[in-house]
Amino acid sequence: MKILIVGGGIGGLATALRLHAAGIDAEVFEQAPSVRELGVGINMLPHAVKELAALGLLPALDETGIRTRELIYANRFGQTVWQELRGLDAGYDTPQLSIHRGKLLQVLFQATMERLGPARVHLDHKLVGFREQGDRVVARFDQTDGSGPIEADGDALIGADGIHSRVRSTLYPDQGQPIWSGIMIWRGAIDWPVYQDGRTMVIAGSNISKFVFYPIHADPAKPDRRLTNWAVMARTNTEKTPPGRGDWNRPGNLEETLTFVRDKFRLGFIDPVSLIEATGSFYEYPNCDRDPVPRWSFGRVSLLGDAAHPMYPVGSNGASQAILDASCLARHLSTATSIQEALSAYEGERRVATSEIVLANRKGGPEGVIDMVELRAPDGFDDIERVASHKEREAIVRGYATMAGFAREQVNRNGSS
């Protein structure tokens, strides 16, 4: 069995590694000419880290990432709305990790090159089209050097090529552009003094204007500092069509960003304006997703990761769910009696679950707890219990964790796929 994987991002590489571990031949085709450390920080939840740990990647991830200890949701005045331990400190048997997206991609890429071999990883291969031919799938790719279409064939093709997936647009030619929420996101990373224990994540404000702050790397030579990720999310429009491609690498505008920060936050531990001004270059992108689709699998072709279920970056679930997809797919391909049966079982397990997360993230996901408090107490509060009870706040945060599959009991009960 040989599986063609279109897309060499987090989902595609995790899939290649999982298939290889299951004894299945995989070949990766990535349209970028090189794998660069682009982007800024992301979080990986314990259920996804558990899958990567099963591949032996935790030591490499620990070298560059940080094991998140605590999460604080606060209003724009820095008053705590919800506070909880995370990962090992919360009793999980696997950590939660905050890490630079590019560093995570490098860990996956290097492992893929070492385990599958360079002959199984093809950069600068842009998918042109694909067709089923008997019991095979034939895919055609172009290269930037103009050397003409290149064909590859396999038993199945997995589209892991992101929110602008060529595979998905072939299966759903009328889907149109990604759907924009009207919210822009600006993200940056900077060497910054340690806050608390250097392992704490803070999300403050509301969906009108939100500020996110967490460390993603600790340099042993600088014990009092951390490479720190920040993000600003703010509603700028009511249109549904994004003002450009929904990618992570468009330069952000300083003054535009500060419009949604200056005089908006009084957090005590950090001045967001000073942090952003000191960062230098940073990135922006429109907060986009797509509507869930009724099918992922068509014959010998299926979707995975952002190609299957692009979602808003709330709840730390985008990369995590792609990694779970990869493990689920490898498990079914290892046990099913046919490719079609495997892809159908994979879709049956993952499509409904991820569709629910996409829709929940549109409502704010677990961060809905600060939206609720902002709505009820826009000028702050003296007693959070009088604004929203512990039970009500817990239902939002812990309810989301259970729905998305990363409640402690779920993670500790389930072995890796």
KOLTI-270406 format. One record per residue (C-alpha): residue in three letters; x, y, z. Coordinates in steps of 0.5 Angstrom, whole numbers, padded with zeros to 4 digits, always signed. Each point is the difference from the previous one (the first is absolute). Example, Ala and Ser with C-alpha at 12.3 -4.5 7.8 and 13.67 -1.06 7.14 Angstrom:
<sites>
Ala+0025-0009+0016Ser+0002+0007-0002
</sites>
This chain:
<sites>
Met+0000+0000+0000Lys+0002+0007-0002Ile-0003+0006+0002Leu+0001+0007-0003Ile+0000+0006+0005Val-0001+0007-0004Gly+0002+0005+0005Gly+0006+0000+0005Gly-0002+0004+0005Ile-0002-0002+0008Gly-0005-0005-0003Gly+0003-0003-0006Leu+0007-0001+0004Ala-0004-0003+0006Thr-0004-0005-0005Ala+0007-0002-0003Leu+0003-0002+0006Arg-0006-0003+0003Leu-0001-0004-0006His+0008-0002+0000Ala-0001-0002+0007Ala-0006-0005-0002Gly+0005-0003-0006Ile-0004+0004-0005Asp+0004+0003-0006Ala-0002+0008-0001Glu+0003+0005-0004Val-0001+0007+0001Phe-0001+0006-0005Glu+0001+0007+0002Gln-0001+0006-0004Ala+0005+0005+0003Pro+0007-0001-0002Ser+0003+0000+0007Val-0002-0002+0007Arg+0001+0007+0004Glu-0002+0002+0007Leu-0005+0005-0001Gly-0006+0002+0004Val+0000+0001+0008Gly-0002-0004+0006Ile-0006-0006+0000Asn-0002-0004+0006Met-0001-0008-0001Leu-0005-0003+0005Pro+0002-0006+0004His-0004-0005-0004Ala+0004+0002-0006Val+0007+0000+0003Lys-0002-0007+0002Glu+0000-0002-0007Leu+0007+0004-0001Ala+0003-0003+0006Ala-0002-0007-0003Leu+0004+0001-0006Gly+0006+0002+0005Leu+0000+0007-0002Leu-0001+0003+0007Pro+0007+0001+0002Ala+0001+0004-0006Leu-0006+0004+0001Asp+0002+0002+0007Glu+0007+0002-0002Thr-0004+0006-0004Gly-0007+0001+0003Ile-0002+0001+0007Arg-0005-0004+0005Thr-0006+0004+0001Arg-0001+0000+0008Glu-0006+0005+0000Leu-0005+0003-0004Ile-0004+0007+0003Tyr-0006+0003-0004Ala+0000+0007+0002Asn-0005+0006-0002Arg+0004+0006-0003Phe+0001+0003+0007Gly+0004-0006+0002Gln-0005-0003+0005Thr+0000-0007+0000Val-0006-0003-0003Trp+0003-0008+0000Gln+0006-0003+0002Glu+0002-0007-0001Leu+0007-0004+0000Arg+0001-0004-0006Gly+0004-0006-0003Leu+0004-0004+0005Asp-0002+0005+0006Ala-0007-0001-0001Gly+0001-0008+0000Tyr+0000-0002-0007Asp+0005-0005-0002Thr+0003+0004-0006Pro+0002+0008+0000Gln-0003+0005-0003Leu+0005+0004-0005Ser+0001+0007-0002Ile+0004+0000-0006His+0002+0004-0006Arg-0003-0002-0006Gly+0006+0000-0004Lys+0004-0004+0005Leu-0006-0005+0001Leu+0000-0001-0008Gln+0008-0001+0000Val-0001-0006+0005Leu-0005-0003-0004Phe+0004+0001-0007Gln+0007-0002+0003Ala-0004-0007+0003Thr-0003-0001-0007Met+0006+0001-0004Glu+0004-0005+0005Arg-0005-0005+0001Leu-0003+0000-0007Gly+0006+0002-0004Pro+0001+0006-0005Ala-0003-0004-0006Arg-0007+0000+0004Val+0000+0008+0001His-0001+0004-0006Leu+0000+0008+0000Asp-0002+0005-0005His-0005-0005-0002Lys-0007+0004-0002Leu-0006-0004-0001Val-0003+0001-0007Gly-0005-0006+0001Phe-0002-0007+0001Arg-0004-0006-0002Glu-0001-0007+0002Gln+0002-0005-0005Gly-0002-0007+0001Asp+0002-0002+0007Arg+0005+0006+0001Val+0000+0008+0000Val+0004+0004-0004Ala+0002+0007+0002Arg+0004+0005-0005Phe+0004+0005+0003Asp+0004+0006-0003Gln+0006+0003+0002Thr+0003+0007+0000Asp+0006-0001-0005Gly-0005-0002-0005Ser+0002-0007-0001Gly-0007-0002-0002Pro-0006-0004+0004Ile+0003-0006+0004Glu-0004-0006+0002Ala-0001-0004+0006Asp-0004-0006+0001Gly-0002-0003+0007Asp-0006-0004+0003Ala-0003+0006+0003Leu+0001+0008+0000Ile-0001+0004+0006Gly-0001+0007+0000Ala+0004+0004+0005Asp+0001+0006-0004Gly-0003+0005+0005Ile-0006+0005+0000His+0001+0001-0007Ser+0000-0007-0002Arg+0001-0002-0007Val-0003-0007+0001Arg-0006+0003+0004Ser-0002+0005-0006Thr+0001-0006-0005Leu-0005-0004+0004Tyr-0004+0007+0002Pro+0001+0004-0006Asp-0006+0005+0002Gln+0002+0001+0007Gly+0003+0007-0001Gln+0005+0004+0004Pro+0001-0001+0008Ile-0005+0003+0004Trp+0002+0006+0004Ser-0002+0002+0007Gly+0001+0007-0001Ile+0006-0001+0006Met+0007+0001-0002Ile+0006-0003+0004Trp+0007+0003+0001Arg+0005-0004+0003Gly+0007+0001+0002Ala+0006-0003+0004Ile+0005+0003+0004Asp+0005-0001+0005Trp-0003+0003+0006Pro+0001-0001+0008Val-0003-0006+0004Tyr-0007+0001+0002Gln-0002-0004+0006Asp+0003-0007-0001Gly+0002+0001-0007Arg-0005-0005-0002Thr-0007+0003+0001Met-0005+0002-0006Val-0004+0006+0001Ile-0006+0002-0005Ala-0004+0006+0002Gly-0005+0005-0003Ser-0006-0003-0004Asn-0001-0001-0007Ile-0001+0007-0002Ser+0007+0001+0002Lys+0004-0006+0003Phe+0008+0000+0002Val+0003-0007+0001Phe+0007+0000+0003Tyr+0004-0007+0002Pro+0008-0002-0001Ile+0002-0005-0005His+0007-0001+0001Ala+0005+0000+0006Asp+0008+0001-0001Pro+0004-0003+0005Ala+0005+0006+0000Lys-0006+0005+0001Pro-0004-0003+0006Asp-0003+0007+0001Arg-0003+0001-0007Arg-0005-0004-0005Leu-0001+0000-0007Thr-0007+0002+0001Asn-0006+0000-0005Trp-0005+0005+0000Ala-0007+0001-0004Val-0005+0005-0001Met-0007-0002-0003Ala-0005+0006-0001Arg-0006+0001-0004Thr+0001+0004-0006Asn-0005-0001-0005Thr-0007-0004-0001Glu+0002-0003-0007Lys+0000-0007-0001Thr+0005+0000-0006Pro+0008+0001+0003Pro+0004+0006-0002Gly+0005-0005-0003Arg+0003-0007+0001Gly-0001-0003+0007Asp+0007-0001+0001Trp+0005+0001+0006Asn+0005+0004-0004Arg-0002+0006-0002Pro+0003+0006+0004Gly-0004+0004+0005Asn-0001+0007+0000Leu+0002+0003+0007Glu-0005+0006+0000Glu-0005-0004-0002Thr+0001-0005+0005Leu+0001+0005+0006Thr-0007+0003-0002Phe-0003-0006+0004Val+0005+0000+0006Arg+0001+0007+0002Asp-0004+0002+0006Lys-0004-0007-0001Phe+0004-0004+0005Arg+0003+0001+0007Leu+0003-0007+0002Gly+0005+0002+0005Phe+0005-0005-0001Ile+0001+0003-0008Asp-0001+0006-0004Pro-0002-0003-0007Val+0002+0006-0003Ser+0007+0000+0002Leu+0000-0008-0002Ile-0002+0001-0007Glu+0004+0007-0001Ala+0006-0004+0002Thr-0001-0006-0004Gly+0002+0003-0007Ser-0003-0004-0006Phe-0007-0005+0002Tyr-0005-0003-0004Glu-0007+0001-0002Tyr-0006-0004-0003Pro-0007+0000+0000Asn-0004-0005+0005Cys-0003-0005-0005Asp-0003-0007+0000Arg-0004-0004-0005Asp-0007-0003+0001Pro+0000-0008+0002Val-0001-0004-0006Pro-0004-0006-0001Arg+0005-0005-0002Trp+0008+0000+0000Ser+0001-0007-0004Phe-0001-0001-0007Gly+0002-0007-0002Arg+0008+0000+0001Val+0000+0008+0002Ser-0001+0003+0007Leu+0001+0006+0004Leu+0004+0002+0006Gly+0002+0006+0004Asp-0002+0007-0002Ala-0002-0003-0007Ala-0005-0004+0004His-0002+0004+0006Pro+0003+0007+0000Met-0002+0004+0006Tyr+0001+0006+0004Pro+0006+0000+0004Val-0003+0000+0007Gly+0000-0006+0005Ser+0007-0002-0003Asn-0003-0005-0004Gly+0002+0001-0008Ala+0007-0004+0000Ser-0002-0004+0006Gln-0006-0003-0004Ala+0004-0001-0006Ile+0005-0004+0004Leu-0006-0004+0002Asp-0003-0001-0007Ala+0007-0003-0002Ser+0000-0005+0006Cys-0007-0002-0002Leu+0001-0001-0007Ala+0006-0004+0001Arg-0003-0005+0005His-0006-0001-0005Leu+0005-0001-0006Ser+0003-0005+0004Thr-0006-0004+0002Ala-0005+0001-0006Thr-0001-0005-0005Ser+0000+0005-0006Ile+0002+0007-0001Gln-0007+0002-0001Glu-0002-0003+0007Ala+0006+0003+0003Leu-0002+0007-0002Ser-0007-0001+0001Ala+0001-0002+0007Tyr+0005+0006+0001Glu-0005+0005-0002Gly-0005-0003+0004Glu+0004+0001+0007Arg+0003+0007-0002Arg-0005+0004-0004Val-0006+0001+0005Ala+0005+0001+0005Thr+0004+0005-0003Ser-0006+0003-0003Glu-0003+0002+0007Ile+0007+0003+0002Val+0000+0005-0006Leu-0007+0002+0002Ala+0001+0001+0007Asn+0006+0004-0002Arg-0004+0005-0004Lys-0003+0001+0007Gly+0006+0001+0004Gly+0002-0007+0002Pro+0002+0000+0007Glu+0002+0008-0001Gly-0007+0001+0000Val+0000+0000+0008Ile+0004+0007-0001Asp-0005+0002-0005Met-0006-0001+0005Val+0003+0004+0006Glu+0002+0006-0005Leu-0007+0000-0002Arg-0003+0000+0007Ala+0005+0004+0003Pro+0004+0004-0005Asp+0003+0005+0005Gly+0002-0006+0005Phe-0002-0003+0006Asp+0001+0000+0007Asp-0002-0007+0001Ile+0000-0005-0006Glu-0005-0005+0003Arg-0005+0006+0000Val+0001+0000-0008Ala+0000-0007-0001Ser+0001-0006+0004His+0005-0005+0001Lys-0004-0005-0003Glu-0002+0004-0006Arg+0007+0002-0002Glu+0002-0007+0001Ala-0005-0003-0004Ile+0003+0005-0006Val+0007-0002+0001Arg-0001-0007+0002Gly-0005-0002-0004Tyr+0004+0002-0006Ala+0006-0004+0002Thr-0005-0006+0000Met-0003+0001-0007Ala+0007+0001-0003Gly+0002-0006+0003Phe+0006+0002+0005Ala-0004+0000+0007Arg+0005-0003+0005Glu-0004-0007+0001Gln+0000+0000-0008Val+0007+0001-0001Asn+0003-0005+0006Arg-0005-0005-0002Asn+0001-0001-0007Gly+0007-0002-0003Ser+0003+0003-0006Ser-0003-0003-0007
</sites>
